């Protein structure tokens, strides 16, 4: 029996998970990652830290496998998307910090392109709205503002890529400058119809194609992403998939209309859209979920900038609790938000609003408001934002969504599951396996080892019990407070 080491390079941590063919986790090794905020709206990470800590957790996984006589069949990589890194082809050294997916420094540049009339062209070719969330404007910013970038371009020595590309480059010691379709489709430079880097979009952003990676299928029986070395053993990199669509695959949302929600630092609603695309609303992202051999599967996606991140803000900035266990206890003891509303536009609002410039709001405070009410207001804000996205998808794509599968750290909060089921009138299924991001790409890679498809084991099912009147009052209150933020 052979095992897959799944490397998950997230925003707040990097970790490896060792999976068996039965989806059992044999080991987890995790190290926290730092982010820096040099200016308002700027979010950066250290590329070298991303690589060194990824290398460390892979080494730890390898030592565990060696100690326990577990044969490694391959490495699979899933990653935070949209974050961009630039480096020298010759030296392999990054020339600037990794510009994070939450980074808003290019908001003004994106608005200029909107005013020049490029928004519809970009949407029709990429399925994305013209927003600094995606990679293209970040790449342009590096080329424009980092002097070394211009020098390296003249010498044909500059390479750029999303986090998966940076990982593969380092793991293969500079032999492979590649990405997969799920990550390429988040750059705002990749044509999701023709499946190539789009020349017109490259001209709009003034980005030379030769600095971009080669694009491959997420998994193919006829190729891999190169070889790496784990404890002196050559191991193939078998599969690569962006984190959110990897989780969609892990949740076994293989049929059109099946939906998963991840509540992490950000929140992500992803709906399997099938093998053909419809571009009906630019406020909802149309993206490539994965490619297996020659088959492309598309997804509709709503991206929320602050989901669990709202609780992190309450902890770090207001000091309301020490850790998330305490936060969940406060939530459980309080049980509701007592009509406190928290619109967490700490870095603007994502889907379905896409307004990078708006600011957050907490409203409804009284002398009876407690820390628990604020925690539940933050938790409810995650559910409200999901509901906004589900409403938009149902309206524009005529997809009936009666149930959702959920994962992510915030799902440990019972109030979230109850509130989401009630406010959206859906059945909420939580899987036993909480590591769907890592499992999705591991199960993709497992096809090389002829792994069987194992049933998805469910931990819980939450049915909606909120009364129609309460639901109406809650939704009205949320819409009112969102309106204040939008019109401020």
C-alpha positions in Angstrom: 0.0 0.0 0.0 1.2 3.5 -0.9 0.3 6.8 0.7 0.0 10.3 -0.5 1.7 13.2 1.2 -0.6 16.2 0.7 1.0 19.7 1.1 -1.5 22.4 1.9 0.1 25.9 1.7 -2.5 28.1 3.3 -2.5 31.7 4.4 -2.1 31.2 8.2 -0.3 27.9 8.1 1.4 25.3 6.0 0.9 21.6 6.7 1.3 18.2 5.3 -1.2 15.4 5.7 -0.4 11.7 5.1 -3.5 10.0 3.5 -4.2 6.4 3.1 -6.4 5.1 0.2 -9.3 4.9 2.7 -9.1 8.7 3.4 -7.6 8.1 6.8 -5.1 10.6 8.0 -2.0 8.9 9.3 -0.1 12.1 10.3 -0.4 15.9 10.3 2.5 18.3 10.5 1.8 22.0 10.7 3.7 25.3 11.1 2.1 28.7 11.3 2.9 31.4 8.7 3.2 35.1 9.2 1.6 37.9 7.2 2.7 41.5 7.2 0.7 44.6 6.5 3.1 47.4 5.5 0.4 49.8 4.4 -3.4 50.0 4.8 -4.8 47.4 2.4 -1.5 45.7 1.7 -1.0 42.0 2.7 2.4 40.3 2.1 4.1 37.1 3.1 7.8 36.1 2.9 8.3 33.7 -0.1 11.3 32.2 1.5 9.3 31.4 4.7 6.6 29.8 2.5 9.2 27.6 0.9 11.3 26.7 4.0 8.3 25.9 6.1 6.7 23.8 3.3 10.0 22.0 2.9 10.1 21.4 6.7 6.6 19.9 7.0 7.3 17.6 4.0 10.5 16.5 5.6 8.6 15.8 8.8 6.0 13.8 6.9 8.8 11.8 5.2 10.4 11.0 8.5 7.1 9.8 10.0 6.5 7.6 6.9 10.0 6.2 7.2 9.7 5.5 10.9 6.3 3.8 10.4 7.2 1.9 7.2 4.7 3.8 5.1 5.6 3.9 1.4 5.1 7.3 -0.2 3.5 7.0 -3.6 3.5 10.7 -4.5 3.3 14.4 -3.3 0.1 16.4 -4.0 0.0 20.2 -3.6 -2.9 22.5 -2.8 -2.5 26.2 -2.0 -3.9 29.6 -1.4 -4.7 31.0 -4.8 -4.2 34.5 -6.4 -1.1 35.2 -4.2 1.7 36.0 -6.5 5.5 35.6 -6.3 8.3 36.8 -8.6 11.8 35.4 -8.7 15.0 35.1 -10.7 15.3 32.1 -13.0 19.0 32.0 -12.5 19.3 32.4 -8.8 15.9 31.1 -7.7 15.6 34.1 -5.3 12.4 36.0 -4.9 12.7 39.7 -5.7 9.8 40.9 -3.6 7.5 39.7 -0.9 4.6 37.5 -2.0 1.6 39.7 -2.6 -1.4 38.1 -0.8 -4.8 37.3 -2.2 -6.4 39.8 0.2 -4.1 42.6 -0.9 -5.9 45.7 -2.2 -3.0 47.9 -3.3 -4.1 47.7 -7.0 -7.7 48.8 -6.4 -7.2 52.1 -8.1 -5.4 50.5 -11.1 -8.4 48.1 -11.5 -10.9 50.9 -11.4 -8.9 52.7 -14.1 -9.3 49.6 -16.3 -13.0 49.5 -15.5 -13.4 53.1 -16.7 -11.5 52.2 -19.9 -14.2 49.6 -20.6 -12.2 46.3 -20.1 -14.5 44.8 -17.5 -16.8 42.9 -19.8 -13.9 41.6 -22.0 -12.0 40.3 -19.0 -15.2 38.6 -17.6 -16.1 36.9 -20.9 -12.6 35.4 -21.2 -11.7 34.6 -17.6 -15.0 34.4 -15.7 -13.6 36.8 -13.2 -14.6 40.3 -12.2 -12.0 43.1 -12.6 -10.7 43.2 -9.0 -7.4 43.4 -7.2 -8.2 40.0 -5.6 -6.9 38.3 -8.7 -3.3 38.0 -9.7 -2.9 40.0 -12.9 -2.8 43.5 -11.4 -0.4 42.2 -8.7 2.0 41.0 -11.4 1.7 44.3 -13.1 2.4 46.1 -9.9 5.6 44.1 -9.4 6.8 44.8 -12.9 6.0 48.5 -12.6 7.3 49.1 -9.0 10.1 46.7 -8.3 13.3 47.9 -10.1 14.9 44.5 -10.2 11.8 43.1 -12.1 12.5 45.4 -15.0 16.1 44.4 -15.1 15.3 40.7 -15.0 12.7 41.0 -17.8 15.4 42.6 -20.0 17.7 39.7 -19.3 14.9 37.1 -19.8 15.5 36.1 -16.2 12.1 36.9 -14.5 9.6 34.2 -13.5 6.3 34.7 -11.8 3.7 32.3 -10.4 1.1 31.5 -7.8 2.1 29.7 -4.7 1.8 26.2 -6.3 4.3 27.3 -9.0 6.7 28.6 -6.4 6.5 25.3 -4.5 7.0 23.2 -7.6 9.9 25.3 -8.8 11.7 24.8 -5.5 10.8 21.1 -5.0 12.1 20.3 -8.4 15.2 22.5 -8.0 14.2 24.8 -10.8 13.4 22.1 -13.3 9.7 22.9 -13.6 8.0 26.3 -14.0 4.4 25.0 -14.1 0.9 25.5 -12.7 -2.5 23.7 -13.1 -5.6 25.1 -14.7 -7.4 25.7 -11.4 -4.7 28.1 -10.3 -4.1 29.6 -13.8 -7.8 30.5 -14.0 -7.4 32.8 -10.9 -4.8 35.0 -12.5 -7.2 37.0 -14.8 -4.8 36.2 -17.6 -6.0 32.7 -18.5 -8.8 32.2 -21.1 -11.1 29.6 -19.6 -12.7 29.0 -23.0 -9.6 28.3 -25.1 -7.4 27.2 -22.1 -4.4 29.4 -22.9 -2.8 32.5 -21.7 -4.8 35.2 -23.5 -2.7 37.6 -25.6 -5.3 40.4 -25.4 -5.3 40.3 -21.6 -1.5 40.2 -21.5 -1.5 43.4 -23.5 -4.1 45.0 -21.2 -1.9 44.4 -18.2 1.4 44.7 -20.1 2.7 41.4 -18.9 5.1 39.3 -21.1 3.9 35.7 -21.5 7.4 34.2 -21.1 7.5 35.0 -17.4 4.3 32.9 -16.9 4.4 29.1 -16.1 3.2 26.3 -18.4 -0.3 25.2 -17.6 -1.2 21.5 -17.0 -4.1 19.4 -16.0 -4.7 19.2 -12.3 -4.2 15.4 -12.7 -3.3 13.3 -15.7 -2.3 9.7 -16.0 0.2 10.7 -18.7 2.1 13.4 -16.8 3.1 14.7 -13.4 4.6 18.0 -12.2 8.1 16.8 -11.9 10.1 14.8 -9.3 11.2 15.9 -5.9 13.3 14.3 -3.2 11.9 13.3 0.2 14.6 11.8 2.4 16.8 10.8 -0.5 13.9 9.1 -2.3 12.6 10.4 -5.7 8.9 11.2 -5.4 6.6 12.4 -8.2 4.4 15.4 -7.7 1.2 13.8 -9.0 -1.5 16.4 -8.6 -2.0 20.2 -8.0 -5.2 22.0 -7.3 -6.2 25.4 -5.8 -7.4 25.0 -2.2 -11.1 25.8 -2.7 -11.8 23.6 -5.7 -9.6 20.9 -4.1 -12.1 21.0 -1.2 -15.0 20.7 -3.6 -13.4 17.6 -5.0 -12.7 16.3 -1.5 -16.4 16.8 -0.6 -17.2 14.6 -3.6 -19.3 17.4 -5.2 -18.9 15.7 -8.6 -22.4 16.5 -10.0 -23.6 19.9 -11.3 -25.2 21.9 -8.6 -23.5 20.2 -5.7 -22.2 22.8 -3.3 -19.5 23.2 -0.6 -18.8 26.0 1.7 -15.4 26.6 3.4 -15.2 28.8 6.4 -11.5 29.6 6.8 -9.8 33.0 7.1 -12.0 33.9 4.2 -15.2 32.2 3.1 -15.8 30.4 -0.1 -19.0 29.1 -1.7 -18.2 26.8 -4.6 -20.8 25.1 -6.8 -20.0 22.5 -9.4 -21.1 24.0 -12.7 -20.5 21.0 -14.9 -18.4 20.7 -18.1 -19.9 23.7 -19.9 -19.8 27.3 -18.7 -22.4 30.0 -18.5 -21.4 33.6 -17.8 -24.5 35.2 -16.5 -23.3 37.5 -13.7 -19.8 39.0 -13.2 -20.5 39.3 -9.4 -20.2 35.5 -9.2 -16.9 34.0 -10.3 -16.9 31.3 -13.0 -13.6 29.4 -12.6 -12.0 26.1 -13.5 -12.5 23.6 -10.6 -10.1 21.0 -11.9 -9.0 19.1 -15.0 -8.6 15.3 -15.0 -6.9 14.1 -18.1 -8.7 16.1 -20.8 -12.0 16.7 -18.9 -12.5 20.2 -17.6 -15.0 20.8 -14.8 -16.1 24.4 -14.1 -17.4 26.0 -10.9 -19.3 29.0 -9.7 -17.7 30.7 -6.8 -18.4 33.4 -4.3 -15.4 34.7 -2.4 -15.7 36.3 1.1 -12.8 38.2 2.3 -13.5 37.9 6.0 -15.1 34.7 7.5 -13.1 33.2 10.3 -10.9 36.3 9.9 -13.6 38.3 11.7 -13.1 36.3 14.8 -9.3 36.6 14.5 -9.9 40.4 14.4 -12.0 40.3 17.6 -9.2 38.3 19.3 -6.2 40.2 18.1 -7.5 43.8 17.9 -10.1 43.8 20.6 -8.8 41.1 22.9 -12.2 39.6 23.5 -10.9 36.0 24.0 -7.6 34.1 24.1 -8.3 31.4 21.6 -11.1 29.9 19.4 -12.1 27.3 22.0 -12.9 30.2 24.3 -14.7 32.0 21.4 -16.9 29.0 20.8 -17.7 28.7 24.5 -18.8 32.4 24.6 -20.9 31.7 21.5 -22.6 28.7 23.0 -23.3 30.4 26.3 -24.8 33.5 24.6 -26.6 31.6 21.8 -27.5 34.7 19.8 -26.2 38.2 18.8 -28.9 40.2 20.5 -29.5 42.1 17.2 -25.8 43.2 16.9 -24.7 43.2 13.3 -21.1 43.0 12.1 -20.4 43.8 8.5 -16.7 42.7 8.4 -15.5 44.8 5.4 -12.0 45.0 7.0 -10.4 44.7 3.5 -13.5 45.6 1.5 -16.3 43.3 0.5 -16.0 40.3 -2.0 -18.9 38.5 -3.6 -21.5 39.5 -4.6 -20.5 43.2 -4.1 -16.8 43.4 -5.1 -16.2 46.8 -3.4 -12.6 47.0 -2.2 -12.9 50.5 -0.8 -15.8 50.1 1.7 -15.1 49.8 5.4 -16.6 47.6 8.2 -19.4 48.3 10.6 -20.6 47.0 14.0 -24.1 48.2 14.8 -26.7 47.5 17.4 -24.6 47.9 20.6 -26.3 48.5 23.9 -25.2 48.4 27.5 -26.3 44.8 27.5 -24.0 43.7 24.7 -21.4 41.2 25.8 -18.3 39.6 24.2 -20.5 36.6 23.3 -22.9 38.7 21.4 -20.0 40.2 19.4 -18.6 36.7 18.7 -22.0 35.5 17.5 -22.4 38.7 15.3 -19.1 37.8 13.7 -20.2 34.2 13.2 -23.5 35.3 11.8 -21.8 37.7 9.4 -20.1 34.6 7.8 -23.5 33.0 7.3 -25.1 36.2 6.0 -22.4 36.6 3.4 -22.8 33.0 2.3 -26.5 33.6 2.0 -26.0 36.6 -0.2 -24.0 34.5 -2.6 -26.4 31.6 -2.6 -29.3 34.0 -3.4 -27.3 35.5 -6.3 -26.4 32.1 -7.7 -30.0 30.8 -7.4 -31.4 33.9 -9.1 -28.9 34.1 -12.0 -28.2 30.5 -12.7 -31.5 28.8 -11.8 -29.7 26.3 -9.7 -31.6 24.7 -6.8 -29.4 24.4 -3.7 -31.2 22.5 -1.0 -28.1 21.2 0.8 -24.5 22.2 1.3 -21.4 20.5 2.6 -19.2 22.5 4.9 -15.7 22.5 6.1 -13.1 24.8 7.7 -12.2 25.8 11.2 -15.3 27.9 11.9 -17.5 24.8 11.5 -16.5 23.9 15.0 -19.0 26.6 16.1 -22.5 25.1 16.4 -24.2 28.4 16.2 -22.8 28.9 12.7 -24.2 25.6 11.4 -27.6 26.3 13.0 -27.7 29.9 11.7 -26.6 29.0 8.2 -29.2 26.3 7.9 -31.9 28.6 9.1 -31.0 31.8 7.2 -30.5 30.0 3.9 -33.1 27.2 4.4 -30.7 24.5 3.5 -29.5 21.2 5.0 -26.0 21.6 6.2 -23.7 18.5 6.1 -20.4 18.4 8.0 -18.0 15.6 7.1 -16.0 13.5 9.6 -12.9 14.5 7.7 -12.3 18.1 8.4 -9.2 18.3 6.1 -11.1 18.5 2.8 -8.6 20.8 1.1 -5.7 18.4 1.6 -7.9 15.3 0.9 -9.2 16.6 -2.4 -5.9 16.9 -4.1 -4.7 13.7 -2.4 -7.6 11.8 -3.9 -6.8 13.3 -7.3 -3.3 12.1 -7.0 -4.5 8.7 -5.7 -5.8 7.9 -9.1 -2.2 7.3 -10.2 -2.1 4.6 -7.5 -5.5 3.2 -8.5 -7.1 4.3 -5.2 -10.8 3.4 -4.9 -13.4 6.1 -4.4 -14.4 5.9 -0.7 -17.8 7.0 0.7 -17.9 10.4 2.3 -18.5 9.9 6.0 -20.7 12.6 7.6 -20.3 13.8 11.2 -23.5 15.8 11.4 -26.6 17.1 9.5 -28.1 20.4 10.5 -31.7 21.1 9.4 -33.2 24.5 9.2 -35.4 25.3 12.2 -35.5 29.1 12.2 -39.0 30.5 11.9 -40.0 32.3 8.8 -40.6 35.5 10.8 -37.3 35.3 12.5 -35.5 34.6 9.2 -37.3 37.7 7.6 -36.3 39.9 10.5 -32.7 38.8 10.5 -32.3 39.1 6.7 -33.9 42.6 6.8 -31.5 43.7 9.5 -28.5 42.4 7.5 -29.6 44.1 4.3 -30.1 47.3 6.2 -26.6 47.3 7.6 -25.0 46.1 4.3 -26.8 49.1 2.7 -25.2 51.5 5.2 -21.8 50.2 4.4 -22.4 50.3 0.6 -23.8 53.8 0.7 -21.3 55.3 3.1 
